[in-house]
Amino acid sequence: MIPVLLADDENLIRTAMAAMLDLEDDIDVIADVESGEELIAIWRRRVDDGEQDAVAVIDLQMRGIDGIDTAIELLALTPGAGILIVTSHGRPGYLKRALTAGVRGFLPKTTSAATLAEVIRTVASGGRHVDPQLAAEAISTGDTVLTAREADVLEFAIDGASTEEIAIRAHLSLGTTRNYLSTAMAKLGASNRYEAALTARRHGWI
């Protein structure tokens, strides 16, 4: 059996994913949690107990620590672990950052249950799988200078939303949102968040 741990802050999606994977004869969902912090805690306990063979399926965008930063923490505990990122925001910059971190699977949430199960098997056996369309898009764009959270707030800024609206949509505090916007603007040499968002969109980073 392949032990699988899920992390996704959208309860309906997470529970549906767990139910579908549990139908597979060789996959056992041993935990499903709504945050990266919870997943890291469970993963650390398993490592302390000498268990290091699980596959983590992690949502890219969650409240608190995001999916890639969660993966980095897991890989620090167990280098080479099987980590699979699923996302509804398949930006090329995210894919490149995930692969650089050591993530071995990257899929859109539109993927079928059968494909997800097969990719889990691939990752569990030491292989890699990246959605072909996302891979093609990543190849055609340059490396992003933005972190995942900076890209998030800029994506929400593209329609002219206020800082307060962006904070609500990104599930961040107002101060943290301002900091991310300010840092992103500085990196992109933009005079305002809308200009920064347009620059990032032009580069294919959001």
Secondary structure, 3 states (H helix, E strand, C coil): CEEEEEECCCHHHHHHHHHHHCCCCCEEEEEEECCHHHHHHHHHHHHHCCCCCCEEEEECCCCCCCHHHHHHHHHHHCCCCEEEEEECCCCHHHHHHHHHHCCCEEEECCCCHHHHHHHHHHHHCCCCEECHHHHHHHHHCCCCCCCHHHHHHHHHHCCCCCHHHHHHHHCCCHHHHHHHHHHHHHHHCCCCHHHHHHHHHHCCCC
